[in-house]
Every structure is written in C-alpha cells, then in structure tokens.
Amino acid sequence: MTENQISYTHTNTYTTLNSFTTSTKNVWLVFHGMGHLTRYFSKHFEGLNKDENYIIAPQAPSKYYQDKRFKYVGASWLTKENTALEKENVLAYIDSVWKRESEKWKGQSINLILMGYSQGVSIVTRWASSRKIDCKHLVLHSGAIPHELIPSDFEYLSPTATVTYLYGDKDEYINEARKTEQQLKGTALFRDRLQVEVFDGIHEVNEAFINNLTQQPH
C-alpha cells in the first residue's frame, strides 16, 4: 500500500465583523478553537466599539458533524494525521486571507491584535512566527503553545509588543501541570513581554477581557 500526495486548488471562507474605515484603530485577526465556525465565534467580539475595531476570523478548513444526529457542524485546524502537511495547507490559506485584508490598511496606522483561542493558539503562534508578523498584542487564550517553537522564532517582535497567556481557573483542559508547562514555555519564548491572566471561569471565551483590551493605554 502506498500513500500518495497531490496538489490542487482549495477554496475556503472567512468571516469579518464590522467595516474597515478611516476610523478603525484596531484590527483583530482571531483564530477559533476546535468545533467552532467563524460566524458564531465572531459574536464574541460584538461588544467592541464597531467604529474602532475590525475583526477578521479565518475558518478552519476541516469540517465535521459534532453529534450523532448530524445536526451541528464544527471545524478543526489540525489533527495528529499528516500534521506537517496540513499545517502548511492551513498557513497558506491564512496567507491568502492576510494578503487580501492587509491591503485595506496600507498607509493607515492601526493596532494589530492577534488572538488564538484553544486550538487556535497553536495556529496563531505558528503563523505569526513563521511569517514574522509583528503586532501590538498577541493573546494566547486557553490553548497550548506548540512544542517546536523556540525563543528565536519570536525575536522579531517589537519591544512594545505585549503577549498575554489567558485561561480560566476552572478550565477542565488545563491542569496544574499544563499551567506550569505553558507558563515556562511562554516565559522562554516571550521573556518579559509575557503577561499571565487568570479569570474566574471554565474553558470559554472571556468576552470581558476582549472588551477591556482596547481600553488599555497604548
């Protein structure tokens, strides 16, 4: 039995929230967790000022039914199957989204906020580090930093960039060992840029943090 490989053109969607205008101050590029679809994930950002915040949410390409009734559809970025190959496919897709969207703010000063939630943490860190995407704030929300990333991968970040590792104190997927591992990994990668925020809650998107982030002084 031989496993073969072939290249072909693939079309995927992504979701944007609000409109990009001359009033836009913050551009968010946000990556959902496993099981999410962007049209629902984007709702977590509806509390932000609509005139000042423009949200771009790439959609994980692999869709699947989440229940035996075949009613609810979710999506996944990567699995353990052919991870290296699938990772390159995903990153190429994000490149296309970025190329199209970044044309909108050429010549305009914006604050770029990159955020990954749950499984999205592995995607945002891999994409940003491999493409050397600088940002105002990198938010790693309730997910794991990939093991292959090393400190030199993030040396390109500007001195003013902030990195926040955010999780709930009752998150069923993050035990004490995982907390320690991720904080040590984060400190090694981001050094004094790293801020750790713990909120009262489970494995869920913290909208209060999102809404407050753009209120902080720049």
C-alpha positions in Angstrom: 0.0 0.0 0.0 1.4 3.4 -1.0 0.2 6.8 0.3 0.5 9.4 -2.5 0.3 13.2 -2.5 -1.3 15.6 -4.9 -1.7 19.4 -5.0 -5.0 21.1 -6.0 -6.8 24.4 -5.6 -9.0 24.7 -2.5 -11.5 27.4 -1.7 -12.4 28.3 1.9 -14.4 31.1 3.7 -13.6 33.5 6.5 -15.7 36.0 8.4 -15.2 39.7 9.1 -17.1 41.7 11.7 -17.7 45.5 11.3 -16.3 47.6 8.4 -12.8 48.8 8.0 -12.8 52.6 7.6 -10.5 55.6 8.4 -12.0 55.5 11.9 -10.6 51.9 12.5 -8.0 51.8 15.2 -7.7 48.1 15.9 -7.5 45.2 13.6 -8.1 41.8 15.2 -7.0 38.5 13.5 -8.6 35.8 15.6 -8.4 32.0 15.4 -11.2 29.9 16.8 -11.0 26.7 18.8 -11.9 23.2 17.8 -15.5 22.7 16.9 -16.2 26.4 16.1 -17.5 28.0 13.0 -16.4 31.6 12.5 -19.9 33.0 12.1 -20.6 32.0 15.7 -17.1 32.6 17.1 -17.1 36.2 15.8 -20.1 37.0 18.0 -17.7 37.1 21.0 -16.3 40.3 19.6 -19.6 42.1 19.1 -19.1 44.1 22.4 -16.2 46.0 20.9 -16.6 49.5 19.5 -17.8 48.9 16.0 -16.2 52.0 14.5 -12.8 51.4 16.0 -12.5 47.6 15.8 -12.4 45.4 12.7 -12.3 41.7 13.2 -11.1 39.0 10.8 -11.8 35.4 11.6 -10.2 32.7 9.4 -12.2 29.5 9.2 -10.5 26.1 9.9 -10.9 24.1 6.7 -11.8 20.7 8.1 -15.5 20.4 8.9 -17.2 17.5 10.7 -20.5 16.7 12.4 -20.3 17.1 16.1 -23.3 14.9 17.1 -24.9 11.6 16.0 -27.9 13.4 14.7 -25.7 15.1 12.0 -27.1 18.5 13.1 -24.2 20.5 14.4 -21.2 21.2 12.3 -17.8 22.1 13.8 -14.3 22.6 12.4 -10.8 21.7 13.3 -7.4 23.2 12.3 -5.2 20.2 12.7 -5.1 16.7 13.9 -2.3 14.2 14.5 -2.8 12.8 11.0 -0.3 14.3 8.5 0.2 17.3 10.8 3.2 18.8 8.9 1.5 18.7 5.6 -1.8 20.0 6.9 0.0 22.8 8.8 1.4 24.1 5.5 -2.0 24.0 3.9 -3.5 26.0 6.8 -0.7 28.5 6.8 -1.0 29.0 3.1 -4.8 29.7 3.5 -4.1 32.3 6.2 -1.5 33.9 4.0 -4.3 34.4 1.4 -6.6 35.9 3.9 -3.9 38.2 5.2 -2.9 39.3 1.7 -6.4 40.3 0.8 -7.3 42.0 4.1 -4.0 43.8 4.8 -4.4 45.8 1.6 -7.2 47.7 3.4 -4.9 49.5 5.9 -1.9 50.3 3.7 -0.8 53.8 4.7 -3.1 53.8 7.7 -1.8 53.4 11.3 -3.5 50.5 13.1 -3.0 48.4 16.2 -2.8 44.7 15.1 -4.1 42.3 17.7 -3.5 38.5 17.1 -5.6 36.1 19.1 -5.9 32.4 19.3 -8.4 30.6 21.4 -7.9 26.9 22.4 -6.7 25.1 19.3 -6.3 28.4 17.7 -3.3 29.2 19.9 -1.2 26.6 18.0 -2.2 28.2 14.7 -1.7 31.9 15.6 1.8 31.2 17.1 2.9 29.1 14.1 1.7 31.5 11.5 2.9 34.7 13.2 6.4 33.2 13.9 6.9 31.7 10.5 5.7 34.8 8.7 7.3 37.3 11.1 4.0 39.2 11.7 4.6 41.9 14.2 1.7 43.0 16.4 0.6 45.3 19.2 -0.8 42.4 21.2 -0.6 38.6 21.0 -3.3 36.9 23.0 -2.9 33.2 23.7 -6.3 32.2 25.2 -6.8 28.8 26.9 -4.6 26.8 24.5 -1.2 25.1 24.1 1.9 26.6 22.6 3.4 24.2 20.0 6.5 22.3 21.3 8.6 23.0 18.2 8.6 26.8 18.7 11.8 28.3 20.2 12.8 31.8 21.5 14.5 32.8 18.3 11.1 32.4 16.5 9.8 35.5 18.2 12.8 37.7 18.3 11.4 39.8 15.5 8.6 41.1 17.8 8.9 44.8 18.5 9.9 45.8 22.0 6.5 47.3 22.6 4.6 44.1 21.7 2.6 42.5 24.6 1.9 38.8 24.9 -0.9 37.6 27.2 -1.5 34.0 28.2 -5.1 33.9 29.4 -7.0 31.0 30.9 -9.8 30.2 33.4 -9.1 28.9 36.8 -11.7 26.2 36.3 -10.7 25.2 32.8 -11.2 21.4 32.6 -8.5 21.1 29.9 -5.8 22.9 31.9 -4.5 21.1 35.0 -1.7 22.3 37.2 1.0 20.5 35.2 -0.2 22.1 32.0 -0.3 25.6 33.6 3.3 25.2 34.8 4.4 23.9 31.4 2.7 26.7 29.4 4.0 29.4 31.7 7.5 28.1 31.5 7.2 27.7 27.7 5.7 31.2 27.4 8.4 32.8 29.5 11.1 31.1 27.5 9.6 32.3 24.2 8.5 35.8 25.1 10.5 36.7 28.2 9.4 40.0 29.9 6.7 40.6 27.2 4.6 37.8 28.7 1.7 38.6 31.0 -0.4 35.8 32.6 -4.0 36.5 33.2 -6.3 34.1 35.1 -10.0 34.6 35.2 -12.8 33.0 37.2 -14.3 30.6 34.7 -14.2 27.4 32.7 -12.9 26.7 29.1 -14.8 29.5 27.4 -14.0 32.8 25.6 -13.6 35.6 28.0 -15.5 38.4 26.5 -14.8 40.8 29.4 -11.0 40.5 28.6 -11.7 41.1 24.9 -13.8 44.2 25.6 -11.3 45.6 28.0 -8.2 45.0 25.9 -8.7 48.0 23.6 -9.4 50.3 26.6 -5.9 49.9 27.9 -3.5 52.8 27.1 -1.3 52.2 24.1 
